[in-house]
Amino acid sequence: MAKTGYGWLHYPGVLGWHLATVSWLIFHNGFIPLFVGICVFFGGRFLLRRITGYTTSGLKIIKNAFLFISLFAFGAFCSLVKSETNYAYFLDTTSALEVLSDDQWIPIESASKIDLEEGYKSASATHQTLRIHRRQPKMWAKAMVKMIPQVVHIFTFNPSNEFYLLADVNEGFKPMNVEEANERKSSNFVINSSFYDTQNQVLGEVIYLGKRYQRKTHSSGYFKVINGVPHAGPASIFNDLNGSPSYACQAHPSTLKNGMLFSYIEDESMQVLWNQKTYRNLIGERKDGRLVVVVSGNGALLDVKEITQIAQRIGVYHASLFDAGSALQYRFEDGSYRMDFSAFNNTYDLGRLTDRLAMKFFRKKFIQRSPIFIGVKFKQ
């Protein structure tokens, strides 16, 4: 039975419950979380009405419509801009990157080894995660990083798997998202690779099914498949490899060779843009030939040196950086095990005008699609 005398608690309760739902939607994007959030809100609102004894009167339909539309619009907007991922740009990124080593947070500079959590393991591949951390000066940020871990994903692939590029070469490298790339060939792993200009035109060398489509530029890194074997790293490692590549794409910059950071990566003052903390995508290989992808997950904003140091600590021998930032998108799937990530909206096209405005103010299109992806198909 409803309690009398507590009706005055109804509106503060509904307001608080509304704010809690909005906060939840910030960190849970997509149609299903939005549906769940709206249902939970209205269910909680009904319970509040019963508990407080509040009797609704007048404008009931308008009130419900306003609450529904406000939550739906907010949740849809958060999904468009991927707020569950991009909240990290509001955190302080000036402090040193820290990683777990023997369950202790220490600066990456001091870490000789780092703790990895295993998520998937087979003869074909492994998926591991690395938690990262930066000290936050503000209380709300301290609470946020404790509640929402920032993670780096590490994928390691047996070189006996099938490796290839995914691109629409018949349509001038028409840009795709990760789902569209996967439709071209069902793959266990797909990730965007080549850099591109403001018109989504691919930059650098491209070899696809043995045919050269574009010439190389001065960019220093490559991913190539030669005699069915994948390689990634600086241009110089390919000098001693015999055979013509069936697939190749270009990247920048090269960061590791023979397990050592290049001097221009070690000296951060040489490249100011590389100090920017953003989502990163490093692809390399171990000394035993296994291909390794070290890539940002939710909240893992890194500079070029930091992601290279992470790769070095886990035994990556050669490496280069591939396209990332808001363009970063990837998917890993094998049976019931699946995880995916996209740094920004890669699904909803709001038209050329929206893209032009986004390009004018943010130098990025509102929808993020890439012309070339790397794919891996497991051979078990």
Residue pairs with C-beta under 8 A, 6 or more apart in sequence:
2 49
2 50
2 51
2 52
2 53
2 54
3 51
3 52
3 53
4 53
5 53
6 51
6 52
6 53
6 54
7 52
7 53
7 54
7 55
8 52
9 48
9 52
9 54
10 48
10 49
10 52
10 54
13 48
13 52
14 45
14 48
17 41
17 44
17 45
17 48
18 41
18 67
18 70
18 71
21 37
21 38
21 40
21 41
21 71
22 71
22 74
24 33
24 37
25 33
25 34
25 37
25 71
25 74
25 75
25 78
26 78
26 83
26 84
26 87
27 83
27 84
27 87
27 148
28 37
28 84
29 75
29 78
29 79
29 82
29 83
29 84
29 85
30 79
31 79
33 75
34 71
34 72
34 75
34 76
34 79
37 71
37 75
38 68
38 71
38 72
38 75
41 67
41 71
42 64
42 67
42 68
45 67
48 54
49 56
56 63
78 84
80 345
80 348
80 350
81 344
81 345
82 342
82 343
82 344
82 345
84 298
85 298
85 299
85 341
85 342
85 343
85 344
86 343
86 344
87 144
87 148
87 299
88 150
88 298
88 299
88 300
88 301
89 301
90 141
91 134
91 136
91 141
91 144
91 145
91 299
91 301
92 134
92 136
92 137
92 138
92 141
93 134
93 277
93 301
95 134
95 135
95 136
96 107
96 108
96 109
96 134
96 135
97 107
97 108
97 132
97 133
97 134
97 302
97 306
98 105
98 106
98 107
98 108
98 132
98 133
98 134
98 135
99 105
99 106
99 108
99 111
99 114
99 115
99 130
99 131
99 132
99 133
99 310
99 313
100 114
100 115
100 130
100 131
101 111
101 112
101 113
101 114
101 115
102 115
103 115
105 133
108 114
108 306
108 309
108 310
108 313
109 309
111 313
112 313
113 313
114 130
114 310
114 313
114 314
115 130
115 131
116 128
116 129
116 130
116 154
116 314
117 128
117 129
117 130
117 131
118 126
118 127
118 128
119 127
119 128
119 129
119 337
119 339
120 126
120 127
120 332
120 334
120 337
121 127
122 334
122 378
122 380
123 158
123 380
124 157
124 158
124 160
124 161
124 188
124 334
124 378
124 379
124 380
125 155
125 156
125 157
125 158
125 161
125 188
125 189
125 332
125 334
125 376
125 378
126 154
126 155
126 156
127 153
127 154
127 155
127 332
127 337
127 339
128 153
128 154
128 156
129 151
129 152
129 153
129 154
129 297
130 151
130 152
130 153
130 154
130 310
131 149
131 150
131 151
132 150
132 151
132 152
132 300
132 302
133 145
133 150
134 145
136 142
136 144
136 145
145 299
148 298
148 299
149 299
150 297
150 298
150 299
150 300
150 301
151 297
151 298
151 299
151 300
152 294
152 295
152 296
152 297
152 300
152 302
152 307
152 310
153 293
153 294
153 295
153 296
153 297
153 339
153 341
154 292
154 293
154 294
154 295
154 314
155 189
155 292
155 293
155 295
155 332
156 286
156 290
156 291
156 292
156 293
157 163
157 189
157 230
157 290
157 291
157 292
157 293
157 376
158 290
159 229
159 230
159 289
159 290
159 291
160 379
161 188
161 376
161 377
161 378
161 379
162 228
162 376
162 377
162 378
162 379
163 225
163 228
163 229
163 230
163 247
163 291
163 374
163 375
163 376
164 185
164 225
164 246
164 247
164 374
164 375
164 377
165 193
165 206
165 208
165 247
165 249
165 372
165 373
165 374
165 375
166 176
166 181
166 182
166 184
166 185
166 187
166 190
166 372
166 373
166 374
166 375
167 173
167 184
167 202
167 206
167 208
167 371
167 372
167 373
168 174
168 176
168 184
168 371
169 208
169 211
169 213
173 200
173 201
173 202
173 206
173 213
173 371
173 372
174 371
175 196
175 200
175 369
175 370
175 371
176 184
176 369
176 370
176 371
176 373
177 329
177 342
177 346
177 347
177 368
177 369
177 370
178 190
178 191
178 192
178 329
178 330
178 331
178 340
178 342
178 346
178 373
179 331
179 347
180 369
181 190
181 192
181 370
181 373
181 375
182 190
182 331
182 375
185 375
185 377
186 377
187 375
187 376
187 377
188 332
188 333
188 334
188 376
188 377
188 378
189 293
189 330
189 331
189 332
189 333
189 375
189 376
190 330
190 331
190 373
190 374
190 375
190 376
191 281
191 283
191 293
191 295
191 322
191 329
191 330
191 331
191 373
191 374
192 281
192 322
192 323
192 327
192 328
192 329
192 330
192 370
192 372
192 373
192 374
193 223
193 249
193 251
193 283
193 322
193 323
193 370
193 372
193 373
193 374
194 202
194 203
194 204
194 206
194 249
194 250
194 251
194 322
194 323
194 370
194 371
194 372
195 202
195 203
195 204
195 219
195 250
195 251
195 252
195 322
195 323
196 202
196 203
196 323
196 370
196 371
197 203
198 359
198 363
198 365
200 365
200 369
200 370
200 371
201 371
202 214
202 249
202 371
202 372
203 217
203 219
203 250
204 214
204 216
204 217
204 219
204 249
204 250
204 251
204 252
205 212
205 214
205 215
205 216
205 217
205 222
205 248
205 249
205 250
206 212
206 213
206 214
206 248
206 249
206 250
206 372
207 213
207 224
207 245
207 246
207 247
207 248
207 249
208 247
209 246
209 247
210 244
210 245
210 246
216 250
217 250
219 250
219 251
219 252
219 253
220 234
220 235
220 251
220 252
220 253
220 254
220 320
221 232
221 233
221 234
221 235
221 250
221 251
221 252
221 253
221 254
221 255
221 319
221 320
221 321
221 322
222 231
222 232
222 233
222 234
222 235
222 238
222 248
222 249
222 250
222 251
222 320
223 230
223 231
223 232
223 247
223 248
223 249
223 251
223 283
223 320
223 322
223 374
224 230
224 231
224 232
224 238
224 245
224 247
224 248
225 231
225 245
225 246
225 247
225 248
226 238
226 241
226 242
226 243
226 244
226 245
226 246
227 242
227 243
228 246
229 289
230 285
230 291
231 237
231 238
231 241
231 285
231 318
232 283
232 284
232 285
232 291
232 318
232 319
232 320
233 254
233 256
233 257
233 284
233 285
233 317
233 318
233 319
233 320
234 254
234 257
234 262
234 318
234 320
235 254
236 257
237 257
237 318
249 372
249 374
251 283
251 320
251 321
251 322
251 323
252 320
252 321
253 262
253 264
253 265
253 271
253 274
253 304
253 320
253 321
254 262
254 319
254 320
255 261
255 262
255 265
255 282
255 284
255 304
255 307
255 308
255 311
255 319
255 320
255 321
256 262
256 284
256 308
256 311
256 312
256 316
256 317
256 318
256 319
257 318
258 317
258 318
259 287
259 312
259 315
259 316
259 317
260 312
261 305
261 308
261 309
261 312
264 270
264 271
265 274
265 304
265 305
265 308
266 305
268 274
268 275
268 303
268 305
271 304
274 303
274 304
274 305
275 303
275 304
275 305
276 303
277 301
277 302
277 303
278 301
278 302
278 303
278 324
278 325
279 296
279 300
279 301
279 302
279 324
279 325
279 326
279 328
279 343
280 294
280 295
280 296
280 300
280 302
280 303
280 304
280 307
280 321
280 324
280 328
281 293
281 295
281 296
281 321
281 322
281 323
281 324
281 328
281 330
282 293
282 294
282 295
282 307
282 308
282 311
282 316
282 319
282 320
282 321
282 322
283 291
283 292
283 293
283 294
283 319
283 320
283 322
283 374
284 291
284 292
284 294
284 311
284 316
284 317
284 318
284 319
284 320
285 291
285 292
285 316
285 317
285 318
285 319
286 292
286 315
286 316
286 317
287 315
287 317
291 376
292 311
292 314
292 316
292 319
293 330
294 307
294 310
294 311
294 314
294 316
294 319
295 324
295 328
295 330
295 341
296 302
296 307
296 324
296 328
296 343
297 341
298 341
302 310
304 321
307 321
308 319
311 319
323 370
324 343
325 343
325 364
326 343
326 344
326 364
326 368
327 343
327 344
327 368
327 370
328 341
328 342
328 343
329 340
329 341
329 342
329 343
329 346
329 368
329 370
330 340
330 341
331 338
331 339
331 340
331 341
332 338
332 339
332 340
333 339
333 340
334 378
342 368
343 368
344 364
344 368
345 366
345 367
345 368
346 367
346 368
346 369
347 367
348 367
349 367
350 366
350 367
354 366
355 365
355 366
355 367
357 366
358 364
358 365
358 366
359 365
